[in-house]
Amino acid sequence: MQFDDDANLDTSEVQDVRGSRIPGGKATVGGGVAGLIALLLGLFFGVGPDQLGLTDGDEEPTAQSSSLAEVQRSCRTGKDANARDDCRTVAVVNSVQDYWRQEFPRRQGRYTAAPTVFYSARVGTACGAASSAVGPFYCPGDRKVYLDLGFFDELRTKFGSSGGPFAQAYVVAHEYGHHVQHLMGTLGRSQDGRTGRNSNAVRVELQADCYAGVWAHHATRTPDESGRPLVTRLTEADIRDGMDAAAAVGDDRIQERFQGRVTPESWTHGSAEQRQNWFRQGLRTGDMAQCDTFR
């Protein structure tokens, strides 16, 4: 995955609070048993961790970024994105939102941008407090994506993904798929309390995978404010990394790895095969109308 070296990155779309102290208490989701339970429920939450009962119920203030946040200092151009993981994620956020700004109005109306928050260890959100154990998630309460960049290492070391820049891009694009669902009013369908292969919870996650594929289909042709695409190259090897990441976070793979058995009736995000198939559907068609997982 390659970015235009001369492109300017828009760091206003990322809030970097890594290393900030969160006032007002502590997050209750941590490592060990609580973290394992969170992971077994599935990664990439459609809503914040409060919906899964993973906070203490007391809302904590969101950590505030310093005026000298790392991404604002270091992530200025596409050249930086080609050299640094955090700057690469900034570039992916820019590209994904550039696409939805152009596509969404043709389908539903005005697209409202959502920032991504980089945090370390724990963070306070409008959806409650969370630790990095819950993985990346989207909070509809404040319309933000939350991401501990250390998760990308865990995706490879704990979950067996091949890794790579596009595996990271898939994660980010999936979370913005949830933002699109929230704007469309479909995200809440996941909150009916049901689980299983054909549940609404799974259908919501698979649709976000499909939307991630739709962005990938258009990534190298989506212009930024300069009129040129920010993403200049996306190879077959990149796509394989994205497909591998989708499989690695399938409910069946996670359950087999962490509890030694597969229980489809408890799935919340879909199997490895389902997640790959719907990501591929979006990638192949480039059409969000072909991402109707509820039919």
N, C-alpha and C positions, 0 to 999 in steps of 0.2 A: 504494500500500500504506500503510495507516494503522494506528497502534497506539492503544490506549486511553491518553490522556494521563495518567490518574491511576493506571495500573497500576504496581506495583512490579517492577523488573527484578531478576532473581536473577543477580548478577555472579559468584556462586560457580561457575557453570557455564562461566566463561571465565577462562583464565589468560593474563594480559597480560604477555608478556616482551619487548615491543618495546623496542629499545634496550639490552637486556641483553647482556653479553659472555658468549659460550659458551667455557668453559674447555676445555683439553685438545686443542688442535689446530684444524683448520679443515675445513669442508665442502668436498668436492671438486667438487660440482656448481655451476657458475657460469654466467655469461653466455657469449656467443660460441657456439662449436661445441658444447660440452657442453650448454648450455642449449637450443640448437636441437634437438639429438638428443632431449633429454627431452621437448620439446614435440611433436616428430614422433611419439614413441611414444604420445602422447595425454595429455590433461589428466585431472585428477581420478582419481588412482591409487586402485585398490581396496585396495592395501596400500602399505606404506612404500617409500621409494626404494631400499632395499637389494635388493628383489626385482627391480629393473631394472638392478642393477649400477651404480648411480649414486653410490656412496659409496666411500671408500677401504678399507672393511672394518674400520676401527677405530671401535668404538662411542664416541660422545662423550657426556658428561653433558648432560642436558637443562638449558637455561638456566632459572634460577629467577626468578620474578617478584618485583619489589620490593613492599614493603608498601604503597606508594603508587602502585600501577599505575594507569594512566590510566582504565581502565574502572571501577575501583572508586571513583575520585574523581568521575567525570563522568556515569556511566550509572546513574541511579537510578530513573527513571520512563519510562513510555511517551512522555511529552513529549520527553525526551532522545532516545529512539529515533526520533522523527519529525524530529529536527533534526540528528543526527550519524550518519555512516556506521558508526562503530565501535559506537555504542549500538544502532543498528538491527540490526547483526549479533548483538549480545547478545540482543536481543528475539526474533530469528528462532530462535536456539539454544534459548531458553526455550520458544517456541511449539512447535517441532518435538519437543522432548523431552517437553513436556506431552502432546502427542498420543500419542507412543509409550508413555509411562508408562500411559496409559489403554487403548490398543488392544493392545499387545503381550501383556499377561497373558491376554487372551481367546484368544490364538492359540498362544502358546508357553510362557508362564510369566513370571516376574518380569523386568521391564526393568531393566537396569543402566545408569545414566546415564553419559555420556561427556563430558568437558570438551572445549571448543575452545581451542586455544592460538593467540593472536595473536603473531606474531613479525615481525621485520624482517630481511631479507637472508638469514639462515641460522639453523638451529636443530638441536639434537641431540635425537634421539628413540630409543625402544627399537628402531626399525627402521633406525637409522643416522642419519648426518648428512645434511642436505639444505639446499639454498638455495631461494630463492623462485622460481628458474627452473623447478622441477618443478611448480609450481602447487599448488593445495590438494590435500591427501591425508589419508587415514585410516590410522593405524598400529594394526594389531590387537595388536601387542606390548604397547602401553601403553593401548590403547583410548582414543585421543585423535584429534581432528581438528586438523590443522595448517593455518593460513591466514595468509598475508601479505596484508593488506588492500589493498596496492598492486596485487594481481592484478585487482581489479575495474576499475581503470583500463585495464589491459592487455586485459581482455576486450573492452572497447570499442575501444581504439585499435589493437591488434594483430590482433584476431580478428574485428573487424567487427560485434560485437554492438551492439544499440541501447542497451544498458545499462539503467539504472533500478533502483530498489530491489528489484523482484521478481526481476530477473536475479541479484542477489546472493543473494536468498533461495533461489532454485533451486540455486545452487552449494552452499550450506550444507545444504539438505535432501537433496541427492544424497549428500553425504559421510556424513550420518547414516543414509542408506539402507545404506551399507556397514557401519556399526556394527550395524544390525539384522541384516544378512546374517551378520556375524561371530557374533552371539548365536545365530543359527539354525543355524550350521554350514555355510552355503552359500558363504561368501566364498572359502574355499580352493579352490573349483572352478576359479577363474581361474588357478591356478598350475600348470597341466599343461604349460606351455611352448608351447601352440599359439596361433596367431593366425588372423585371417580373419573374414569376415562372420558366420559361424555358429559361431565358436569359443566355448568357455566363458568366455574373458576378456571377449568382447563381451557375452555373455548376462548376466554378472554386472553389467557397467556399465549395461546397459539395464534390468535389474531395479531398480538403485538410482535410475535416472531415474523409473521407475514409482512407486517408493516416495515419491519427492519429490512426484509428482503426487497421490498418496494424501493426504499431509499437506496439500497446497494445497486439496484438495477439502474438508477438514474445518477448515481454519485459522480461519475466522471463527466456528466453533461449538465450538472446543476451549477449555474453561475453564482458567484458571490457578488458583493456590491460593486466590484471592479468590472464585472461582466465576464470574468473567466472562471472556469471551474476550480475550486480549491483542491479537490481530489483529481490528480492527473493520471494515476495509474492504479488499476485494481486487477490483479492477476488471478489465474486459476488456482494458484497455490494459496492466495489470500482467501478465496471463496472456500477452499477446502478447510482452512483454519476456522472460518466462521461456522461451517457445517459441523466441524468437530466440536466446537464449543457448544453449539446447540444440542448435540447428542450428549455431551458430558453432563449437562444440567437437566437431562430428562429425569422424571421422577423414578423410573425404573432403575436407571444407573445409580442415582443417589441412594435409593433404598438398598440396592444390592451391595453397594460399597460400605454403607454405614450401619445397616441393620441385618445384612446377610440374607434377606428375603425380599421379594417384591409383592406389594399389596396394592393392586390396582384400584381397589375401592377407596383408598385414601389419597389418590393422586389429586394434586392441585394445579399442576403446571403442564402435564402431558408427558408421554414417553419420549425417549430419544428419537424414535422413528417419527412420531407425530410432530415433534419440534423441528426436525430436519425437513419433513415434508412441507410444512407450512412456510418455513423460511424459503425453501426452494420455490414454492408457489409465488411468493412475492417477488423473488429474484427473477423468475422466468417471465412473469407477466408485466411487472412494473405497474400494476393497476390495483389500487387499494380496493376497488369494487370486487376484485377477485379474492378478497380476504374475508369473506363472510363465513366464519367458522360456526355460526349459529344455525345455518341451514341444515 
